[in-house]
Amino acid sequence: MAEPVAPITPAQVAATSAVASLATGDAATDSKAVESTAESTVESTTAEPATSSAETPAEVPAHRSHDPSNNAKRTDPFMFGQRFLTQEDNVFEYNAWDHVETDDAFKEYSEKQYELQRGSPVSDFDKSRFNGDPAKWWNLFYKNNTANFFKDRKWLQQEFPVLNEVCEPDAGPKTILEIGAGAGNTAFPILARNRNPHLRIHACDFSKTAVDVMRKDEAYDTKHMQADVWDVAGTGDESAPPGLGPASVDVAILVFIFSALSPSQWKQAIDNVARLVKPGGMVCFRDYGRGDLAQVRFRKGRYLEENFYIRGDGTRVYFFEKDELVKIWTGAIEKVEGAEGAEKVQTTVEADSEAAADPAALFTEEDAPFTLENMGVDRRLIVNRAMKLKMYRCWLQGRFRRK
Ligand SMILES: C[S@@+](CC[C@H](N)C(=O)[O-])C[C@H]1O[C@@H](n2cnc3c(N)ncnc32)[C@H](O)[C@@H]1O
């Protein structure tokens, strides 16, 4: 999954180094090596999600192998999210492990980091600089980074089967709206696989520079795709993107964009999305989870609000708890049933009696425009085998359905 991997600042490198060292119990490591490790590891591993197993029906049941002579811990046919770390495993045998809970040392380190962050928040002057015109910072971001900054997501249709369905030759007229589309790394892979002559993809971003990048891409085919500048938290005339009216969208995609909004914008954004999506239509969602290494490694002067930060390049990022996210979109508390755990995403929803007191309660369950289809926590342990470093990543992924 190509989340933004903002260039790592020296402070972040130091933090990453500290986390990694602490998590492994290693002594001091060469900071230059850690820097390149952190960057390349984060970027390469975020290209793939790890939660597909819950929703990807494989034609042949996947078989898990642990034969060291035969590419151990692989599934055949290959499926994401199937490399489980057991007590017998050597953690440094592979680059990444799926569904790994953080260890106590990392938890303790995270809490200390949060205290440090809260103790040195962003100054009021900088708050208004960064919150006043967030698109400006994303424009700068796209000016400074090539379109290849986010990797293409070939896994998307595996993760969200509805994206396959709308691309079938006989699916009929279907409209996808991608919000915060960036350089088009989600829209273009969908377009490349599309076999539906009546598919339209609207790829919107509030960064004009990002939209220009998409429009200049050689794969930009106006028969099927339209890239536009649109702020998902826009109001009045700006509350819908060009060319899309109420209830015109079959599937909305939000991949690492909701975290870029300030909590004060969440409701407006959801109201706007709700107006555009047809009843029964789907929202496909992926974003940062609470406790992700990217959150823990923030140092002084980056804290805007609880779980909300400014990166070194001026872009903002929020880290969600699973229950909080479900509540924000559906007004409901998610309750995981049985012993299968969060990864099975078998959920029921119950009324929230304390809605008014909770900032995440933007809607009551009755007036919320969406219901929960599923929400999974995607936890990965990324390993630098050469340097014996461990890095914990956490993302949330799921779907909401328009009532
Ligand atoms: C982290 S990037 C993700 C880009 C893309 N979804 C991807 O994963 O490759 C976040 C994107 O959201 C866009 N964005 C942030 N706030 C937005 C808003 N209020 N409305 C529309 N786009 C926004 C940014 O310009 C940026 O392109």
PDBQT file of the ligand as one rigid body, heavy atoms in Angstrom, charges set to zero:
ROOT
HETATM    1  C1  LIG A 501      -1.501  10.558   1.563  1.00  0.00    +0.000 C 
HETATM    2  S1  LIG A 501      -1.966  11.147   0.058  1.00  0.00    +0.000 S 
HETATM    3  C2  LIG A 501      -2.752   9.758  -0.642  1.00  0.00    +0.000 C 
HETATM    4  C3  LIG A 501      -2.899   9.876  -2.110  1.00  0.00    +0.000 C 
HETATM    5  C4  LIG A 501      -3.578   8.690  -2.740  1.00  0.00    +0.000 C 
HETATM    6  N1  LIG A 501      -4.876   8.409  -2.187  1.00  0.00    +0.000 N 
HETATM    7  C5  LIG A 501      -2.690   7.513  -2.608  1.00  0.00    +0.000 C 
HETATM    8  O1  LIG A 501      -2.886   6.760  -1.663  1.00  0.00    +0.000 OA
HETATM    9  O2  LIG A 501      -1.790   7.390  -3.425  1.00  0.00    +0.000 OA
HETATM   10  C6  LIG A 501      -3.325  12.146   0.574  1.00  0.00    +0.000 C 
HETATM   11  C7  LIG A 501      -3.935  12.836  -0.569  1.00  0.00    +0.000 C 
HETATM   12  O3  LIG A 501      -5.115  13.462  -0.122  1.00  0.00    +0.000 OA
HETATM   13  C8  LIG A 501      -5.179  14.731  -0.700  1.00  0.00    +0.000 C 
HETATM   14  N2  LIG A 501      -6.040  15.525   0.188  1.00  0.00    +0.000 N 
HETATM   15  C9  LIG A 501      -5.776  15.936   1.434  1.00  0.00    +0.000 A 
HETATM   16  N3  LIG A 501      -6.801  16.646   1.933  1.00  0.00    +0.000 NA
HETATM   17  C10 LIG A 501      -7.748  16.664   0.960  1.00  0.00    +0.000 A 
HETATM   18  C11 LIG A 501      -9.026  17.242   0.868  1.00  0.00    +0.000 A 
HETATM   19  N4  LIG A 501      -9.536  17.962   1.868  1.00  0.00    +0.000 N 
HETATM   20  N5  LIG A 501      -9.736  17.050  -0.266  1.00  0.00    +0.000 NA
HETATM   21  C12 LIG A 501      -9.216  16.341  -1.294  1.00  0.00    +0.000 A 
HETATM   22  N6  LIG A 501      -7.998  15.802  -1.271  1.00  0.00    +0.000 NA
HETATM   23  C13 LIG A 501      -7.258  15.952  -0.155  1.00  0.00    +0.000 A 
HETATM   24  C14 LIG A 501      -3.746  15.194  -0.770  1.00  0.00    +0.000 C 
HETATM   25  O4  LIG A 501      -3.539  16.202  -1.717  1.00  0.00    +0.000 OA
HETATM   26  C15 LIG A 501      -3.053  13.906  -1.159  1.00  0.00    +0.000 C 
HETATM   27  O5  LIG A 501      -2.999  13.741  -2.538  1.00  0.00    +0.000 OA
ENDROOT
TORSDOF 0
